[in-house]
Amino acid sequence: SPPQPHRGGERVPEGRVRGALAQSEIAGRIAERSITLVRDTHALLPLRATNVATVIVNPHGDVLDDALRALPPSADIDTAAVLVLLLALRPKSGAGTIFVPDDIRRLAERHAHKTIAIAFGSPYVLRELGEVSTFVCAWGVQPLLQIAAMRAIRGELAMPGKLPVRIGS
């Protein structure tokens, strides 16, 4: 017989719980293997600095709590050893670019040598950031991807992901 919908108050059969946990573990491994290091020009990775400034670029209001929890409290941008840009930007169909606010673009250019930019979405945002030292693509804002990206920049995970597209001019 076809599976019946779960109704409040009913117990979920034990096999289904184990199945959900197994699916979650698989999703976590997929997220870990998808993290892509595009470049690390000034060897900022693995991130060991504790004097880190964090800037969130999140015009759509996506929740980036898992990424933020993994970073030290944000320091002053000008005195920080490393600037981490958490970029939750989405492409607009037909635009040909991904809009990065001018102040963020200037910030990335001014601090390019010490910037780790993490794209929680399209890797094409790199085209808009100038020559930032380090660029990581996490492919989406989902919590598993945030956790995997933070573990990867700390050196706890390899970044075996590959870009399926060419970035650059």
Salt bridges, closest charged atoms under 4 A:
GLU10 OE2 - ARG7 NH1 3.76
GLU14 OE2 - ARG18 NH2 2.33
GLU32 OE2 - ARG151 NH1 3.08
ASP62 OD1 - ARG90 NH2 2.59
ASP66 OD1 - ARG69 NH2 2.85
ASP78 OD1 - HIS111 NE2 3.47
ASP102 OD1 - ARG105 NE 3.97
GLU128 OE1 - ARG105 NH1 3.11
GLU156 OE1 - ARG151 NE 3.17
GLU156 OE2 - ARG154 NE 2.89
